[in-house]
């Protein structure tokens, strides 16, 4: 392995150094090729080195990489229009990551009520959630393990159980500004927010006059088989956050909101030096183009059904598997054992997977994964469980 002694040790890295990729495959420095069902943690929407994406990035880099948000650029204008049309929202702000998008969403919700002379500032989120590693998004995250050592944490955040409407309503008071939820928790265990629950939360927010923020950093841009996961519930948030798969590998985050809410971000209220630069926006536009051109939403539905069917068959054969969870190509195997040894064994067999907590195996192939690659992954999983 190449020398990594000057890197901070804040990642539990796999003992591999990656040098190149193509499609659903990635190659390490020793020339070994792996089937990549991590996809950069749901980032590599089109797999590795997708020709249309690499060409678009290269062409834009030769023209204009960055010019600051002191100016308009046609790429940012087009991406804002495209995303707002797809999401049914009105205005976009661009940043560089999901944590930044969620930070912006929290700030926007608070500023919205400030502008109306209201003291509402608190945000309710769910246990098991993950919203980022900035201090505000860390506090909004419903997992205590990520907060250790970073106190004092900012006030104004509460947590309730996912899918428990009574608990959510009981937590709402005259200080509540917003409810912040992931339609499908990725990091927290691949836990699905039930469609009827999301519908009831939308109605609850309307009744109490508070905002609904949906964090689709991991679920957005086709990952669940619709462009946005909220479509499965037939609702629309007041604020939507995106990142990960939006740029297909280029760092970009987005915050979308309806017009009345977005108006609270006037000049000087929020910003990002690199956010929405022309190269990142071109990458995102290309991802959206390829999803549409190659009917990848329908493809995700087909490959998800193939993968779920195979995983369900494994669950019938191996008592270590308790449940198949998730939606689209964000799936999890809940197990009665720790999954770290399974991940290591699959890696040794040429399949890259990751966890979602100690007992859940998370599966995130690129959206354009082929059926034979699904079958190959299932074969490796079958062999791995049989050798336990």
C-alpha positions in Angstrom: 0.0 0.0 0.0 1.2 3.5 -0.8 2.4 5.6 2.2 -0.5 7.2 4.1 1.3 8.3 7.2 0.5 11.9 6.7 -3.3 11.4 6.6 -5.4 12.0 9.8 -6.7 8.7 11.1 -10.4 9.7 11.1 -11.6 7.1 8.7 -11.8 3.3 9.3 -10.5 2.6 5.8 -10.4 -0.8 4.1 -6.8 -1.9 3.4 -6.9 -1.0 -0.3 -5.6 1.8 -2.4 -7.8 2.5 -5.4 -6.4 3.9 -8.7 -9.0 3.6 -11.4 -12.5 2.4 -12.2 -14.8 1.6 -15.1 -18.6 1.1 -14.8 -19.4 -1.0 -11.8 -15.7 -2.1 -11.4 -12.9 -0.5 -9.5 -9.2 -1.5 -9.5 -6.6 -1.3 -6.7 -2.9 -0.5 -7.0 -2.1 -4.2 -7.3 -4.3 -4.6 -10.3 -7.1 -6.5 -8.6 -10.6 -5.6 -9.9 -13.6 -5.4 -7.6 -17.3 -5.2 -8.2 -18.2 -1.9 -6.5 -21.5 -2.0 -4.7 -20.5 0.9 -2.5 -20.5 3.4 -5.4 -18.6 6.0 -3.4 -21.4 5.7 -0.8 -24.2 6.4 -3.3 -22.2 9.0 -5.2 -21.2 7.2 -8.4 -24.7 7.3 -9.9 -23.4 6.3 -13.4 -20.5 4.1 -12.1 -16.9 4.9 -12.7 -15.4 6.9 -15.6 -18.7 7.2 -17.4 -17.8 8.5 -20.9 -20.5 11.2 -21.1 -19.7 12.5 -17.7 -15.9 12.5 -18.0 -16.2 14.2 -21.4 -18.6 16.9 -20.1 -16.3 17.6 -17.1 -13.2 17.8 -19.3 -14.9 20.1 -21.8 -16.1 22.4 -19.1 -12.7 22.4 -17.4 -11.2 23.7 -20.6 -13.6 26.6 -20.6 -14.4 27.7 -17.1 -14.0 25.8 -13.8 -14.8 28.6 -11.3 -15.7 32.2 -11.3 -17.5 32.8 -7.9 -21.1 33.4 -7.1 -20.5 37.1 -7.7 -21.6 36.2 -11.3 -24.3 34.2 -12.9 -23.4 31.2 -15.0 -25.6 29.4 -17.6 -24.7 26.0 -16.1 -26.0 27.0 -12.6 -29.1 28.6 -14.1 -29.9 25.5 -16.1 -29.3 23.2 -13.2 -31.5 25.2 -10.8 -34.3 25.3 -13.4 -34.0 21.5 -14.0 -34.0 20.5 -10.4 -36.9 22.8 -9.4 -39.0 21.5 -12.3 -38.3 17.9 -11.3 -39.0 18.5 -7.6 -41.9 20.8 -8.0 -40.1 23.5 -5.9 -39.2 27.1 -6.8 -35.6 28.1 -6.0 -32.2 26.4 -5.5 -29.0 27.2 -3.6 -25.9 25.2 -4.4 -23.1 24.1 -2.1 -20.5 21.3 -2.0 -21.9 18.5 0.2 -24.9 17.0 2.0 -23.8 18.4 5.3 -23.7 21.9 3.8 -27.1 21.4 2.2 -28.6 20.4 5.5 -26.9 23.2 7.3 -28.4 25.6 4.8 -31.9 24.0 5.3 -31.7 24.5 9.0 -30.6 28.1 8.6 -33.3 28.8 6.1 -36.0 27.4 8.3 -34.9 29.5 11.2 -34.6 32.6 9.1 -38.1 32.0 7.6 -39.6 32.3 11.1 -37.3 35.2 12.1 -38.6 37.1 9.2 -42.1 36.7 10.4 -41.3 37.9 13.9 -41.7 34.3 15.3 -39.5 32.7 18.0 -39.7 29.3 16.3 -36.2 27.9 15.9 -36.1 24.3 17.0 -35.8 21.3 14.7 -37.2 17.8 15.3 -35.4 14.9 13.6 -35.5 11.1 14.0 -33.4 8.7 16.0 -31.2 6.7 13.7 -30.9 9.7 11.3 -27.7 11.0 9.8 -27.6 14.6 8.5 -23.8 15.4 8.4 -20.8 16.3 10.5 -21.0 20.0 10.8 -21.9 21.0 14.4 -25.6 21.8 13.6 -26.1 18.7 11.4 -24.2 16.6 13.9 -26.6 17.7 16.5 -29.6 17.1 14.3 -28.3 13.5 13.7 -30.1 11.0 15.8 -27.0 8.9 16.7 -25.1 9.7 19.9 -21.9 8.0 18.8 -21.1 10.7 16.2 -21.4 13.5 18.9 -18.9 12.2 21.4 -16.1 14.8 22.1 -17.7 17.7 20.2 -19.6 19.4 23.0 -21.0 21.9 23.6 -23.5 21.2 20.9 -25.8 23.9 19.6 -29.3 24.0 21.2 -32.6 23.7 19.4 -32.7 20.0 18.3 -35.0 17.2 19.4 -35.3 13.6 18.4 -38.2 11.1 18.2 -38.6 7.6 16.9 -39.1 7.2 13.1 -42.6 6.2 12.0 -44.1 7.2 15.4 -46.5 10.0 14.6 -47.8 10.4 18.2 -44.3 11.0 19.4 -43.6 13.5 16.8 -46.8 15.5 17.5 -46.1 15.4 21.2 -42.7 17.0 20.6 -44.1 19.9 18.6 -44.5 23.1 20.6 -44.5 26.9 20.0 -40.7 26.8 19.4 -40.8 24.2 16.6 -39.7 25.5 13.2 -39.2 22.3 11.2 -39.3 18.6 11.0 -36.2 17.1 9.3 -36.5 13.6 8.0 -34.8 11.1 5.6 -37.4 9.2 3.6 -35.0 6.3 3.9 -32.3 6.3 6.5 -29.1 5.1 5.0 -26.3 5.4 7.6 -28.8 4.6 10.4 -29.6 1.1 9.3 -31.5 1.4 6.0 -34.8 2.2 7.8 -37.7 3.2 5.6 -40.1 6.0 6.6 -43.5 4.5 5.8 -45.4 6.4 3.0 -48.5 6.8 5.3 -46.2 8.2 8.0 -44.7 10.8 5.6 -48.2 11.7 4.4 -49.3 12.2 8.1 -46.1 14.2 8.9 -46.8 16.5 5.9 -50.4 17.1 7.2 -49.0 17.6 10.7 -46.6 20.3 9.5 -49.4 22.0 7.6 -51.7 21.9 10.7 -49.1 23.5 13.0 -47.7 25.9 10.4 -44.1 24.5 10.5 -41.8 23.4 7.7 -41.1 19.9 6.4 -37.4 19.4 5.4 -36.6 16.2 3.6 -33.0 15.1 3.6 -32.5 13.2 0.3 -28.7 13.5 0.2 -28.5 9.7 -0.1 -31.9 8.8 -1.6 -32.3 11.6 -4.2 -31.4 11.5 -7.9 -33.0 8.1 -8.7 -31.5 6.0 -6.0 -34.9 4.6 -4.9 -36.4 4.2 -8.4 -38.0 7.7 -8.5 -36.1 10.9 -9.0 -36.8 11.7 -5.3 -37.8 9.3 -2.6 -40.6 11.6 -1.4 -42.5 10.7 -4.6 -43.2 7.2 -3.2 -45.4 8.9 -0.6 -47.0 11.4 -2.9 -46.0 14.4 -0.9 -43.7 17.4 -1.4 -41.5 19.0 1.2 -41.1 22.8 1.9 -37.3 22.3 1.7 -35.3 19.5 0.0 -31.6 18.7 0.3 -29.5 16.8 -2.2 -25.9 15.9 -2.8 -24.1 12.5 -3.2 -25.5 11.1 -6.5 -26.3 14.6 -7.9 -22.8 15.1 -9.4 -22.0 11.5 -10.1 -18.6 12.0 -8.4 -18.1 15.7 -8.6 -18.7 17.4 -5.2 -22.0 19.3 -5.3 -24.9 19.8 -2.9 -28.3 21.5 -3.4 -31.0 23.0 -1.3 -34.4 23.5 -2.9 -37.3 25.3 -1.4 -40.7 26.7 -2.3 -40.7 30.4 -3.2 -42.1 31.8 0.1 -39.5 30.0 2.1 -36.6 30.6 -0.3 -37.3 34.4 -0.1 -35.7 34.4 3.4 -32.3 33.9 1.9 -31.6 37.4 0.8 -28.2 38.8 -0.2 -25.6 38.2 2.4 -27.6 35.7 4.5 -25.9 32.6 3.3 -23.2 31.6 0.8 -20.6 29.1 -0.6 -17.4 30.0 -2.3 -17.3 26.9 -4.5 -21.0 26.1 -4.5 -22.6 25.7 -7.9 -19.4 26.2 -9.9 -19.7 25.6 -13.6 -17.9 22.2 -13.6 -19.9 20.7 -10.8 -23.2 22.0 -12.4 -22.2 20.5 -15.8 -21.6 17.2 -14.0 -25.0 17.3 -12.4 -26.7 18.2 -15.6 -25.0 15.3 -17.4 -26.1 12.9 -14.6 -29.7 14.1 -15.1 -29.4 13.8 -18.9 -28.1 10.3 -18.7 -30.8 9.2 -16.2 -33.5 10.5 -18.7 -31.8 9.3 -21.9 -31.2 5.8 -20.7 -34.5 5.4 -18.7 -32.5 4.7 -15.5 -35.4 5.1 -13.2 -37.2 2.2 -14.8 -33.9 0.3 -14.9 -33.4 0.9 -11.1 -36.9 -0.6 -10.6 -36.0 -3.7 -12.6 -32.6 -4.3 -11.0 -34.0 -3.6 -7.6 -36.6 -6.3 -8.0 -33.9 -8.7 -9.2 -31.6 -7.9 -6.3 -34.4 -8.0 -3.7 -35.6 -11.4 -5.0 -32.0 -12.8 -4.8 -31.5 -11.4 -1.3 -34.9 -12.8 -0.1 -33.8 -16.2 -1.3 -30.6 -15.9 0.7 -32.6 -14.9 3.7 -34.6 -18.1 3.4 -31.4 -20.2 3.3 -29.3 -18.5 6.0 -30.7 -17.8 9.5 -28.1 -15.1 10.0 -30.2 -12.8 7.7 -33.2 -11.4 9.6 -34.7 -9.0 7.0 -34.2 -7.4 3.6 -34.7 -3.6 3.9 -34.7 -0.6 1.7 -36.0 0.7 -1.6 -34.6 0.8 -5.2 -30.8 0.4 -5.1 -30.4 1.4 -1.5 -30.8 -1.9 0.2 -29.8 -3.5 3.5 -29.5 -7.0 4.9 -30.3 -6.9 8.7 -28.4 -9.7 10.4 -28.2 -11.2 13.8 -24.4 -11.1 13.6 -22.0 -8.3 13.2 -21.4 -7.7 9.5 -17.8 -6.5 9.5 -16.5 -10.1 8.9 -19.0 -10.5 6.1 -17.8 -7.3 4.4 -14.2 -8.4 4.7 -15.0 -11.8 3.2 -16.9 -10.3 0.3 -14.1 -7.9 -0.3 -11.6 -10.9 -0.4 -14.0 -12.5 -3.0 -14.1 -9.3 -5.1 -17.3 -7.6 -4.0 -17.2 -4.2 -2.1 -20.0 -3.6 0.4 -20.4 -1.4 3.4 -22.3 -1.4 6.7 -25.2 0.7 8.1 -24.5 0.1 11.7 -22.9 -3.0 13.2 -25.6 -5.5 12.1 -26.8 -4.2 8.7 -25.1 -4.9 5.4 -25.7 -2.0 3.0 -25.8 -2.5 -0.8 -25.4 0.5 -3.2 -24.7 -0.4 -6.8 -24.6 2.3 -9.5 -27.9 3.0 -11.0 -26.8 1.6 -14.4 -25.7 -1.7 -12.9 -26.1 -4.7 -15.3 -28.3 -7.7 -14.4 -25.2 -10.0 -14.7 -23.4 -7.9 -12.1 -26.4 -8.2 -9.8 -26.2 -12.0 -10.2 -22.4 -12.0 -9.6 -22.9 -10.0 -6.4 -25.6 -12.5 -5.2 -23.3 -15.4 -6.0 -20.5 -13.9 -3.9 -22.9 -13.2 -1.0 -24.3 -16.7 -1.2 -20.8 -18.2 -1.0 -19.8 -15.9 1.8 -22.8 -16.8 4.0 -22.4 -20.5 3.2 -18.8 -20.4 4.5 -19.8 -18.8 7.9 
